[in-house]
Amino acid sequence: MKLKLKRPIIFFDLETTGVDTSRDRIVEISMIKVMPDGEEITRTRRLNPGMHIPEEATAVHGITDDDVKDCPSFAQVAKSLAQFVAGCDFGGFNSNRFDLPVLVEEFMRAGVEVDFKRRRFVDVQNIFHKKEQRTLVAAYKFYCDRDLDDAHSAEADTRATYEVLQAQLDRYDDLENDIDALAEFSARGESADYAGRILYDEHGVEVFGFGKHRGRSVAEVFAAEPSYYAWMMNGDFPLYTKKVITEIRMREKTK
């Protein structure tokens, strides 16, 4: 089923040096921009992460240090990528929990401002898990009745994700062909940051999603325990999470 789009949507997949969203870097990125008229624009490129690609990561995606030694860094392509994704919604497979936080961190390290706040995010894995409980390879077989060749190749995974979403719309009559509705259905709980450290409660208040203060208001914790803010800023948290808690702290100070 063809997607009904109000604006372009970017389906994307990353291959990285590891699974730590705050530390690891992108070694390959693939994006398929789907326009409202159905036109597709594909961009895939490898990147030099500026760090060793662990053997464990290479075992998954097959990319080695030697493969990317002459490739540009993310910072070198960040501005062109920002232009490519400007004004677009996003779709991916496990993208809300992994690919999106990693991408946001890379843009922040590069000093390139990208407005993600007004975008919608469709996580095809969440739709799949709510409906069938499988992996991408199984999802592709289940929905598209084809084997996924070259799994863990960024472009193959990106293409499969796009095709799975189209097949999901064909299969489920109650799944609305609307990006806002798909983003809402595929969300696992709204977060203020992209790593899920800061969440919104039922009243729209930012609360901690981890640790000893889980579920408590961020503003209230910082007011009662200012050192907790300092601990987070000095800790190994994603840059965007630090930006969010700083905005909360500054907002409360101006009240």
PyRosetta script that sets phi, psi and omega in degrees:
from pyrosetta import init, pose_from_sequence

init()
pose = pose_from_sequence("MKLKLKRPIIFFDLETTGVDTSRDRIVEISMIKVMPDGEEITRTRRLNPGMHIPEEATAVHGITDDDVKDCPSFAQVAKSLAQFVAGCDFGGFNSNRFDLPVLVEEFMRAGVEVDFKRRRFVDVQNIFHKKEQRTLVAAYKFYCDRDLDDAHSAEADTRATYEVLQAQLDRYDDLENDIDALAEFSARGESADYAGRILYDEHGVEVFGFGKHRGRSVAEVFAAEPSYYAWMMNGDFPLYTKKVITEIRMREKTK")
pose.set_psi(1, 131.4)
pose.set_omega(1, 179.0)
pose.set_phi(2, -69.8)
pose.set_psi(2, 135.4)
pose.set_omega(2, 179.7)
pose.set_phi(3, -69.1)
pose.set_psi(3, 138.9)
pose.set_omega(3, 172.7)
pose.set_phi(4, -91.2)
pose.set_psi(4, 111.9)
pose.set_omega(4, -172.6)
pose.set_phi(5, -117.8)
pose.set_psi(5, 136.8)
pose.set_omega(5, 172.7)
pose.set_phi(6, -90.5)
pose.set_psi(6, -26.0)
pose.set_omega(6, 177.6)
pose.set_phi(7, -150.6)
pose.set_psi(7, 168.1)
pose.set_omega(7, -177.8)
pose.set_phi(8, -61.3)
pose.set_psi(8, 153.2)
pose.set_omega(8, 174.3)
pose.set_phi(9, -126.5)
pose.set_psi(9, 137.9)
pose.set_omega(9, 179.1)
pose.set_phi(10, -101.9)
pose.set_psi(10, 115.7)
pose.set_omega(10, 168.6)
pose.set_phi(11, -90.9)
pose.set_psi(11, 130.6)
pose.set_omega(11, -175.1)
pose.set_phi(12, -144.2)
pose.set_psi(12, 157.8)
pose.set_omega(12, 177.2)
pose.set_phi(13, -146.7)
pose.set_psi(13, 144.4)
pose.set_omega(13, -179.8)
pose.set_phi(14, -119.5)
pose.set_psi(14, 143.9)
pose.set_omega(14, 163.9)
pose.set_phi(15, -110.0)
pose.set_psi(15, 135.5)
pose.set_omega(15, -169.6)
pose.set_phi(16, -133.4)
pose.set_psi(16, 176.3)
pose.set_omega(16, 177.8)
pose.set_phi(17, -79.0)
pose.set_psi(17, -9.7)
pose.set_omega(17, -179.0)
pose.set_phi(18, 175.6)
pose.set_psi(18, -163.4)
pose.set_omega(18, -173.0)
pose.set_phi(19, -114.8)
pose.set_psi(19, 10.7)
pose.set_omega(19, 176.7)
pose.set_phi(20, -88.2)
pose.set_psi(20, 110.9)
pose.set_omega(20, -173.7)
pose.set_phi(21, -66.7)
pose.set_psi(21, -20.3)
pose.set_omega(21, -179.3)
pose.set_phi(22, -94.7)
pose.set_psi(22, -20.2)
pose.set_omega(22, -175.7)
pose.set_phi(23, -110.8)
pose.set_psi(23, -39.4)
pose.set_omega(23, -170.9)
pose.set_phi(24, -77.6)
pose.set_psi(24, 159.1)
pose.set_omega(24, -172.3)
pose.set_phi(25, -120.9)
pose.set_psi(25, 161.8)
pose.set_omega(25, -179.6)
pose.set_phi(26, -82.5)
pose.set_psi(26, 134.4)
pose.set_omega(26, 174.0)
pose.set_phi(27, -112.4)
pose.set_psi(27, -18.8)
pose.set_omega(27, 174.6)
pose.set_phi(28, -153.1)
pose.set_psi(28, 138.5)
pose.set_omega(28, 177.6)
pose.set_phi(29, -133.5)
pose.set_psi(29, 134.8)
pose.set_omega(29, 176.0)
pose.set_phi(30, -129.1)
pose.set_psi(30, 134.9)
pose.set_omega(30, -179.2)
pose.set_phi(31, -134.3)
pose.set_psi(31, 136.0)
pose.set_omega(31, 171.5)
pose.set_phi(32, -117.1)
pose.set_psi(32, 112.6)
pose.set_omega(32, 177.2)
pose.set_phi(33, -91.0)
pose.set_psi(33, 117.9)
pose.set_omega(33, 179.1)
pose.set_phi(34, -102.7)
pose.set_psi(34, 120.2)
pose.set_omega(34, -177.9)
pose.set_phi(35, -86.1)
pose.set_psi(35, 158.4)
pose.set_omega(35, 178.8)
pose.set_phi(36, -55.2)
pose.set_psi(36, -27.4)
pose.set_omega(36, 179.2)
pose.set_phi(37, -87.6)
pose.set_psi(37, 3.5)
pose.set_omega(37, 178.2)
pose.set_phi(38, 96.7)
pose.set_psi(38, -9.8)
pose.set_omega(38, 178.1)
pose.set_phi(39, -61.7)
pose.set_psi(39, 141.3)
pose.set_omega(39, 179.0)
pose.set_phi(40, -118.8)
pose.set_psi(40, 133.6)
pose.set_omega(40, 177.3)
pose.set_phi(41, -123.3)
pose.set_psi(41, 119.0)
pose.set_omega(41, -176.3)
pose.set_phi(42, -107.0)
pose.set_psi(42, 134.1)
pose.set_omega(42, 175.8)
pose.set_phi(43, -132.2)
pose.set_psi(43, 123.6)
pose.set_omega(43, 177.4)
pose.set_phi(44, -135.8)
pose.set_psi(44, 131.4)
pose.set_omega(44, 176.0)
pose.set_phi(45, -154.5)
pose.set_psi(45, 150.2)
pose.set_omega(45, 175.2)
pose.set_phi(46, -91.6)
pose.set_psi(46, 152.5)
pose.set_omega(46, -176.6)
pose.set_phi(47, -132.4)
pose.set_psi(47, 147.0)
pose.set_omega(47, 174.3)
pose.set_phi(48, -83.7)
pose.set_psi(48, 114.6)
pose.set_omega(48, -175.4)
pose.set_phi(49, -76.2)
pose.set_psi(49, -8.8)
pose.set_omega(49, -179.2)
pose.set_phi(50, 74.0)
pose.set_psi(50, 16.6)
pose.set_omega(50, 178.7)
pose.set_phi(51, -153.1)
pose.set_psi(51, 163.8)
pose.set_omega(51, 178.7)
pose.set_phi(52, -66.2)
pose.set_psi(52, 136.1)
pose.set_omega(52, 173.8)
pose.set_phi(53, -87.3)
pose.set_psi(53, 111.5)
pose.set_omega(53, -177.4)
pose.set_phi(54, -58.3)
pose.set_psi(54, 149.9)
pose.set_omega(54, -179.6)
pose.set_phi(55, -60.1)
pose.set_psi(55, -32.6)
pose.set_omega(55, 179.4)
pose.set_phi(56, -63.5)
pose.set_psi(56, -37.5)
pose.set_omega(56, 178.4)
pose.set_phi(57, -72.1)
pose.set_psi(57, -41.7)
pose.set_omega(57, 178.1)
pose.set_phi(58, -59.8)
pose.set_psi(58, -35.6)
pose.set_omega(58, 179.3)
pose.set_phi(59, -62.3)
pose.set_psi(59, -26.0)
pose.set_omega(59, -179.5)
pose.set_phi(60, -84.5)
pose.set_psi(60, -52.1)
pose.set_omega(60, -173.4)
pose.set_phi(61, -107.3)
pose.set_psi(61, -7.7)
pose.set_omega(61, 175.1)
pose.set_phi(62, 78.6)
pose.set_psi(62, 9.5)
pose.set_omega(62, -177.5)
pose.set_phi(63, -99.3)
pose.set_psi(63, 128.4)
pose.set_omega(63, -178.2)
pose.set_phi(64, -110.9)
pose.set_psi(64, 169.9)
pose.set_omega(64, 176.3)
pose.set_phi(65, -56.0)
pose.set_psi(65, -40.7)
pose.set_omega(65, -177.7)
pose.set_phi(66, -65.7)
pose.set_psi(66, -32.1)
pose.set_omega(66, -179.3)
pose.set_phi(67, -65.6)
pose.set_psi(67, -28.5)
pose.set_omega(67, -173.9)
pose.set_phi(68, -115.4)
pose.set_psi(68, 8.6)
pose.set_omega(68, -174.6)
pose.set_phi(69, -61.6)
pose.set_psi(69, -30.2)
pose.set_omega(69, -179.2)
pose.set_phi(70, -103.4)
pose.set_psi(70, 8.8)
pose.set_omega(70, -179.2)
pose.set_phi(71, -84.9)
pose.set_psi(71, 157.2)
pose.set_omega(71, 177.9)
pose.set_phi(72, -71.8)
pose.set_psi(72, 159.3)
pose.set_omega(72, 173.5)
pose.set_phi(73, -81.3)
pose.set_psi(73, 166.8)
pose.set_omega(73, 177.4)
pose.set_phi(74, -60.4)
pose.set_psi(74, -40.6)
pose.set_omega(74, -178.3)
pose.set_phi(75, -58.7)
pose.set_psi(75, -33.3)
pose.set_omega(75, -178.2)
pose.set_phi(76, -72.2)
pose.set_psi(76, -23.5)
pose.set_omega(76, -178.8)
pose.set_phi(77, -111.9)
pose.set_psi(77, 0.9)
pose.set_omega(77, -172.6)
pose.set_phi(78, -58.9)
pose.set_psi(78, -43.2)
pose.set_omega(78, -177.6)
pose.set_phi(79, -65.1)
pose.set_psi(79, -41.7)
pose.set_omega(79, 179.5)
pose.set_phi(80, -68.6)
pose.set_psi(80, -36.0)
pose.set_omega(80, 176.5)
pose.set_phi(81, -65.4)
pose.set_psi(81, -40.8)
pose.set_omega(81, 179.4)
pose.set_phi(82, -61.2)
pose.set_psi(82, -39.3)
pose.set_omega(82, 177.9)
pose.set_phi(83, -66.6)
pose.set_psi(83, -37.6)
pose.set_omega(83, -177.9)
pose.set_phi(84, -66.9)
pose.set_psi(84, -35.5)
pose.set_omega(84, -175.7)
pose.set_phi(85, -95.7)
pose.set_psi(85, -3.8)
pose.set_omega(85, -176.2)
pose.set_phi(86, -57.3)
pose.set_psi(86, 131.4)
pose.set_omega(86, 177.0)
pose.set_phi(87, 74.3)
pose.set_psi(87, 11.3)
pose.set_omega(87, -176.3)
pose.set_phi(88, -105.7)
pose.set_psi(88, 151.1)
pose.set_omega(88, 165.8)
pose.set_phi(89, -83.8)
pose.set_psi(89, 175.0)
pose.set_omega(89, -175.2)
pose.set_phi(90, -132.5)
pose.set_psi(90, 145.9)
pose.set_omega(90, 175.0)
pose.set_phi(91, -137.2)
pose.set_psi(91, 144.5)
pose.set_omega(91, 179.7)
pose.set_phi(92, -166.0)
pose.set_psi(92, -178.1)
pose.set_omega(92, 179.2)
pose.set_phi(93, -115.9)
pose.set_psi(93, 110.8)
pose.set_omega(93, -170.3)
pose.set_phi(94, 64.0)
pose.set_psi(94, 25.6)
pose.set_omega(94, -175.7)
pose.set_phi(95, -73.2)
pose.set_psi(95, -32.7)
pose.set_omega(95, -178.5)
pose.set_phi(96, -65.1)
pose.set_psi(96, -34.2)
pose.set_omega(96, -177.1)
pose.set_phi(97, -91.7)
pose.set_psi(97, -24.3)
pose.set_omega(97, -175.3)
pose.set_phi(98, -127.9)
pose.set_psi(98, -65.7)
pose.set_omega(98, -171.2)
pose.set_phi(99, -60.4)
pose.set_psi(99, -44.0)
pose.set_omega(99, -178.9)
pose.set_phi(100, -64.3)
pose.set_psi(100, -49.6)
pose.set_omega(100, 177.0)
pose.set_phi(101, -57.0)
pose.set_psi(101, -39.9)
pose.set_omega(101, 179.4)
pose.set_phi(102, -64.8)
pose.set_psi(102, -44.1)
pose.set_omega(102, -179.5)
pose.set_phi(103, -63.0)
pose.set_psi(103, -42.9)
pose.set_omega(103, 178.6)
pose.set_phi(104, -60.8)
pose.set_psi(104, -43.7)
pose.set_omega(104, 179.4)
pose.set_phi(105, -61.3)
pose.set_psi(105, -41.5)
pose.set_omega(105, -179.0)
pose.set_phi(106, -64.0)
pose.set_psi(106, -42.7)
pose.set_omega(106, 177.8)
pose.set_phi(107, -62.6)
pose.set_psi(107, -39.7)
pose.set_omega(107, -179.3)
pose.set_phi(108, -67.4)
pose.set_psi(108, -40.8)
pose.set_omega(108, 177.2)
pose.set_phi(109, -61.6)
pose.set_psi(109, -35.8)
pose.set_omega(109, -178.9)
pose.set_phi(110, -78.7)
pose.set_psi(110, -9.3)
pose.set_omega(110, -179.7)
pose.set_phi(111, 73.3)
pose.set_psi(111, 25.4)
pose.set_omega(111, -179.7)
pose.set_phi(112, -107.7)
pose.set_psi(112, 120.5)
pose.set_omega(112, -177.6)
pose.set_phi(113, -81.4)
pose.set_psi(113, 123.3)
pose.set_omega(113, 176.0)
pose.set_phi(114, -126.9)
pose.set_psi(114, 127.2)
pose.set_omega(114, -177.8)
pose.set_phi(115, -84.5)
pose.set_psi(115, 100.3)
pose.set_omega(115, 177.7)
pose.set_phi(116, -95.1)
pose.set_psi(116, -14.0)
pose.set_omega(116, -171.0)
pose.set_phi(117, -64.0)
pose.set_psi(117, -33.7)
pose.set_omega(117, -177.6)
pose.set_phi(118, -98.3)
pose.set_psi(118, 12.8)
pose.set_omega(118, 177.3)
pose.set_phi(119, -92.5)
pose.set_psi(119, 160.2)
pose.set_omega(119, 174.2)
pose.set_phi(120, -109.0)
pose.set_psi(120, 144.8)
pose.set_omega(120, -174.3)
pose.set_phi(121, -124.3)
pose.set_psi(121, 115.7)
pose.set_omega(121, 179.9)
pose.set_phi(122, -102.9)
pose.set_psi(122, 111.9)
pose.set_omega(122, 178.5)
pose.set_phi(123, -98.2)
pose.set_psi(123, 104.8)
pose.set_omega(123, -176.0)
pose.set_phi(124, -64.4)
pose.set_psi(124, -31.1)
pose.set_omega(124, 178.0)
pose.set_phi(125, -63.6)
pose.set_psi(125, -40.7)
pose.set_omega(125, 179.8)
pose.set_phi(126, -65.1)
pose.set_psi(126, -39.2)
pose.set_omega(126, 175.1)
pose.set_phi(127, -61.3)
pose.set_psi(127, -46.0)
pose.set_omega(127, -179.2)
pose.set_phi(128, -61.1)
pose.set_psi(128, -47.0)
pose.set_omega(128, -178.2)
pose.set_phi(129, -65.5)
pose.set_psi(129, -35.4)
pose.set_omega(129, 177.8)
pose.set_phi(130, -70.2)
pose.set_psi(130, -26.5)
pose.set_omega(130, -177.3)
pose.set_phi(131, -98.5)
pose.set_psi(131, -40.3)
pose.set_omega(131, -170.0)
pose.set_phi(132, -134.2)
pose.set_psi(132, -24.5)
pose.set_omega(132, -177.8)
pose.set_phi(133, 64.6)
pose.set_psi(133, 76.9)
pose.set_omega(133, 179.2)
pose.set_phi(134, -147.8)
pose.set_psi(134, -175.3)
pose.set_omega(134, 173.4)
pose.set_phi(135, -100.7)
pose.set_psi(135, 175.0)
pose.set_omega(135, -179.9)
pose.set_phi(136, -62.2)
pose.set_psi(136, -42.7)
pose.set_omega(136, -179.9)
pose.set_phi(137, -60.6)
pose.set_psi(137, -44.8)
pose.set_omega(137, 179.3)
pose.set_phi(138, -69.6)
pose.set_psi(138, -36.7)
pose.set_omega(138, 178.9)
pose.set_phi(139, -61.9)
pose.set_psi(139, -42.4)
pose.set_omega(139, -179.2)
pose.set_phi(140, -64.4)
pose.set_psi(140, -41.4)
pose.set_omega(140, 178.5)
pose.set_phi(141, -67.3)
pose.set_psi(141, -42.0)
pose.set_omega(141, -176.4)
pose.set_phi(142, -67.5)
pose.set_psi(142, -48.6)
pose.set_omega(142, -173.9)
pose.set_phi(143, -86.1)
pose.set_psi(143, -37.5)
pose.set_omega(143, -173.6)
pose.set_phi(144, -104.2)
pose.set_psi(144, -8.7)
pose.set_omega(144, 179.0)
pose.set_phi(145, 56.6)
pose.set_psi(145, 38.9)
pose.set_omega(145, 176.5)
pose.set_phi(146, -139.4)
pose.set_psi(146, 152.6)
pose.set_omega(146, 174.8)
pose.set_phi(147, -80.3)
pose.set_psi(147, 141.9)
pose.set_omega(147, 179.9)
pose.set_phi(148, -89.4)
pose.set_psi(148, 101.7)
pose.set_omega(148, 176.3)
pose.set_phi(149, -78.4)
pose.set_psi(149, 151.1)
pose.set_omega(149, 177.5)
pose.set_phi(150, 60.2)
pose.set_psi(150, 37.3)
pose.set_omega(150, 175.0)
pose.set_phi(151, -57.6)
pose.set_psi(151, 143.8)
pose.set_omega(151, -176.3)
pose.set_phi(152, 74.6)
pose.set_psi(152, 10.8)
pose.set_omega(152, 161.4)
pose.set_phi(153, -90.1)
pose.set_psi(153, 129.4)
pose.set_omega(153, -172.8)
pose.set_phi(154, -55.6)
pose.set_psi(154, -44.4)
pose.set_omega(154, -176.6)
pose.set_phi(155, -70.2)
pose.set_psi(155, -38.8)
pose.set_omega(155, 178.7)
pose.set_phi(156, -64.3)
pose.set_psi(156, -42.8)
pose.set_omega(156, 179.5)
pose.set_phi(157, -66.9)
pose.set_psi(157, -38.5)
pose.set_omega(157, 178.9)
pose.set_phi(158, -64.2)
pose.set_psi(158, -46.4)
pose.set_omega(158, 179.2)
pose.set_phi(159, -62.4)
pose.set_psi(159, -42.2)
pose.set_omega(159, -179.9)
pose.set_phi(160, -63.5)
pose.set_psi(160, -40.3)
pose.set_omega(160, 179.8)
pose.set_phi(161, -60.6)
pose.set_psi(161, -46.3)
pose.set_omega(161, 179.0)
pose.set_phi(162, -60.5)
pose.set_psi(162, -45.5)
pose.set_omega(162, -178.2)
pose.set_phi(163, -68.3)
pose.set_psi(163, -36.5)
pose.set_omega(163, 178.3)
pose.set_phi(164, -63.1)
pose.set_psi(164, -42.8)
pose.set_omega(164, 179.4)
pose.set_phi(165, -61.9)
pose.set_psi(165, -42.2)
pose.set_omega(165, 177.6)
pose.set_phi(166, -60.6)
pose.set_psi(166, -41.2)
pose.set_omega(166, 179.9)
pose.set_phi(167, -69.6)
pose.set_psi(167, -34.5)
pose.set_omega(167, 176.8)
pose.set_phi(168, -62.3)
pose.set_psi(168, -40.3)
pose.set_omega(168, 178.3)
pose.set_phi(169, -65.3)
pose.set_psi(169, -35.1)
pose.set_omega(169, 177.0)
pose.set_phi(170, -68.7)
pose.set_psi(170, -36.8)
pose.set_omega(170, -173.3)
pose.set_phi(171, -79.3)
pose.set_psi(171, -41.6)
pose.set_omega(171, -171.4)
pose.set_phi(172, -105.3)
pose.set_psi(172, 109.5)
pose.set_omega(172, -179.4)
pose.set_phi(173, -64.6)
pose.set_psi(173, -27.2)
pose.set_omega(173, -177.8)
pose.set_phi(174, -87.3)
pose.set_psi(174, 1.1)
pose.set_omega(174, 178.3)
pose.set_phi(175, -92.6)
pose.set_psi(175, 110.7)
pose.set_omega(175, -173.0)
pose.set_phi(176, -73.7)
pose.set_psi(176, 134.1)
pose.set_omega(176, 179.3)
pose.set_phi(177, -82.8)
pose.set_psi(177, 71.7)
pose.set_omega(177, -178.4)
pose.set_phi(178, -152.4)
pose.set_psi(178, 128.4)
pose.set_omega(178, -173.5)
pose.set_phi(179, -62.4)
pose.set_psi(179, -39.4)
pose.set_omega(179, 177.9)
pose.set_phi(180, -59.9)
pose.set_psi(180, -46.0)
pose.set_omega(180, -179.0)
pose.set_phi(181, -67.2)
pose.set_psi(181, -39.8)
pose.set_omega(181, 179.2)
pose.set_phi(182, -66.3)
pose.set_psi(182, -39.4)
pose.set_omega(182, 178.3)
pose.set_phi(183, -63.4)
pose.set_psi(183, -42.2)
pose.set_omega(183, 179.9)
pose.set_phi(184, -66.3)
pose.set_psi(184, -42.3)
pose.set_omega(184, -179.0)
pose.set_phi(185, -66.6)
pose.set_psi(185, -36.6)
pose.set_omega(185, -174.9)
pose.set_phi(186, -86.5)
pose.set_psi(186, -4.6)
pose.set_omega(186, 178.8)
pose.set_phi(187, -74.5)
pose.set_psi(187, 146.9)
pose.set_omega(187, 177.5)
pose.set_phi(188, -103.7)
pose.set_psi(188, 7.0)
pose.set_omega(188, -174.1)
pose.set_phi(189, 133.9)
pose.set_psi(189, 126.0)
pose.set_omega(189, -172.8)
pose.set_phi(190, -72.4)
pose.set_psi(190, 135.7)
pose.set_omega(190, 178.5)
pose.set_phi(191, -121.3)
pose.set_psi(191, 151.4)
pose.set_omega(191, 179.4)
pose.set_phi(192, -78.6)
pose.set_psi(192, -32.6)
pose.set_omega(192, 173.6)
pose.set_phi(193, -105.6)
pose.set_psi(193, -171.4)
pose.set_omega(193, -178.6)
pose.set_phi(194, -104.8)
pose.set_psi(194, -4.6)
pose.set_omega(194, -178.7)
pose.set_phi(195, -99.6)
pose.set_psi(195, -3.3)
pose.set_omega(195, 178.3)
pose.set_phi(196, 78.9)
pose.set_psi(196, 14.6)
pose.set_omega(196, 177.3)
pose.set_phi(197, -78.0)
pose.set_psi(197, -34.4)
pose.set_omega(197, -179.9)
pose.set_phi(198, -118.5)
pose.set_psi(198, 119.9)
pose.set_omega(198, -176.5)
pose.set_phi(199, -112.8)
pose.set_psi(199, 169.8)
pose.set_omega(199, 171.2)
pose.set_phi(200, -104.6)
pose.set_psi(200, 136.3)
pose.set_omega(200, 174.0)
pose.set_phi(201, -85.6)
pose.set_psi(201, -173.3)
pose.set_omega(201, -175.1)
pose.set_phi(202, -66.3)
pose.set_psi(202, -13.8)
pose.set_omega(202, 179.1)
pose.set_phi(203, -102.2)
pose.set_psi(203, 5.5)
pose.set_omega(203, 179.9)
pose.set_phi(204, 80.7)
pose.set_psi(204, 15.9)
pose.set_omega(204, 179.7)
pose.set_phi(205, -91.4)
pose.set_psi(205, 136.7)
pose.set_omega(205, 178.3)
pose.set_phi(206, -70.4)
pose.set_psi(206, 126.2)
pose.set_omega(206, 178.8)
pose.set_phi(207, -130.1)
pose.set_psi(207, 158.9)
pose.set_omega(207, 178.5)
pose.set_phi(208, -73.1)
pose.set_psi(208, 139.0)
pose.set_omega(208, 178.4)
pose.set_phi(209, -105.2)
pose.set_psi(209, 13.0)
pose.set_omega(209, -177.0)
pose.set_phi(210, -153.8)
pose.set_psi(210, 167.6)
pose.set_omega(210, 167.8)
pose.set_phi(211, 68.6)
pose.set_psi(211, -164.3)
pose.set_omega(211, -173.2)
pose.set_phi(212, -67.8)
pose.set_psi(212, -20.7)
pose.set_omega(212, -179.9)
pose.set_phi(213, -103.9)
pose.set_psi(213, 18.5)
pose.set_omega(213, -179.3)
pose.set_phi(214, -51.3)
pose.set_psi(214, 128.0)
pose.set_omega(214, 178.4)
pose.set_phi(215, 87.9)
pose.set_psi(215, -9.4)
pose.set_omega(215, -179.1)
pose.set_phi(216, -91.7)
pose.set_psi(216, 152.1)
pose.set_omega(216, 179.2)
pose.set_phi(217, -61.7)
pose.set_psi(217, 130.5)
pose.set_omega(217, 178.8)
pose.set_phi(218, -62.2)
pose.set_psi(218, -44.9)
pose.set_omega(218, -178.8)
pose.set_phi(219, -61.4)
pose.set_psi(219, -42.4)
pose.set_omega(219, -179.3)
pose.set_phi(220, -66.9)
pose.set_psi(220, -39.7)
pose.set_omega(220, 178.9)
pose.set_phi(221, -64.5)
pose.set_psi(221, -44.4)
pose.set_omega(221, -179.7)
pose.set_phi(222, -64.6)
pose.set_psi(222, -34.7)
pose.set_omega(222, 179.1)
pose.set_phi(223, -68.4)
pose.set_psi(223, -38.5)
pose.set_omega(223, -177.8)
pose.set_phi(224, -85.6)
pose.set_psi(224, -27.0)
pose.set_omega(224, -175.2)
pose.set_phi(225, -139.4)
pose.set_psi(225, 75.1)
pose.set_omega(225, -176.9)
pose.set_phi(226, -56.6)
pose.set_psi(226, -28.2)
pose.set_omega(226, -177.9)
pose.set_phi(227, -66.0)
pose.set_psi(227, -20.5)
pose.set_omega(227, -179.4)
pose.set_phi(228, -69.3)
pose.set_psi(228, -36.4)
pose.set_omega(228, 174.7)
pose.set_phi(229, -61.9)
pose.set_psi(229, -46.7)
pose.set_omega(229, 179.8)
pose.set_phi(230, -61.4)
pose.set_psi(230, -40.1)
pose.set_omega(230, 179.2)
pose.set_phi(231, -61.6)
pose.set_psi(231, -42.0)
pose.set_omega(231, 180.0)
pose.set_phi(232, -68.5)
pose.set_psi(232, -41.3)
pose.set_omega(232, -179.2)
pose.set_phi(233, -65.4)
pose.set_psi(233, -30.6)
pose.set_omega(233, 179.0)
pose.set_phi(234, -91.0)
pose.set_psi(234, -7.5)
pose.set_omega(234, -176.5)
pose.set_phi(235, -89.3)
pose.set_psi(235, -179.2)
pose.set_omega(235, -176.1)
pose.set_phi(236, -89.9)
pose.set_psi(236, 61.5)
pose.set_omega(236, 178.2)
pose.set_phi(237, -106.5)
pose.set_psi(237, 154.2)
pose.set_omega(237, 178.5)
pose.set_phi(238, -57.3)
pose.set_psi(238, 149.5)
pose.set_omega(238, -179.6)
pose.set_phi(239, -60.2)
pose.set_psi(239, -37.0)
pose.set_omega(239, -178.1)
pose.set_phi(240, -70.4)
pose.set_psi(240, -34.3)
pose.set_omega(240, 175.5)
pose.set_phi(241, -62.1)
pose.set_psi(241, -41.7)
pose.set_omega(241, 178.4)
pose.set_phi(242, -64.5)
pose.set_psi(242, -37.0)
pose.set_omega(242, 177.6)
pose.set_phi(243, -63.8)
pose.set_psi(243, -42.5)
pose.set_omega(243, -178.7)
pose.set_phi(244, -64.2)
pose.set_psi(244, -46.8)
pose.set_omega(244, -177.7)
pose.set_phi(245, -68.8)
pose.set_psi(245, -29.4)
pose.set_omega(245, 176.7)
pose.set_phi(246, -68.8)
pose.set_psi(246, -40.8)
pose.set_omega(246, 177.2)
pose.set_phi(247, -62.2)
pose.set_psi(247, -40.2)
pose.set_omega(247, 178.0)
pose.set_phi(248, -64.0)
pose.set_psi(248, -44.9)
pose.set_omega(248, -178.4)
pose.set_phi(249, -63.4)
pose.set_psi(249, -44.8)
pose.set_omega(249, -179.8)
pose.set_phi(250, -67.5)
pose.set_psi(250, -37.6)
pose.set_omega(250, 177.7)
pose.set_phi(251, -60.9)
pose.set_psi(251, -43.2)
pose.set_omega(251, -179.2)
pose.set_phi(252, -68.1)
pose.set_psi(252, -31.6)
pose.set_omega(252, -179.7)
pose.set_phi(253, -69.7)
pose.set_psi(253, -26.3)
pose.set_omega(253, -178.4)
pose.set_phi(254, -89.6)
pose.set_psi(254, -2.3)
pose.set_omega(254, -179.7)
pose.set_phi(255, -73.6)
pose.dump_pdb("model.pdb")
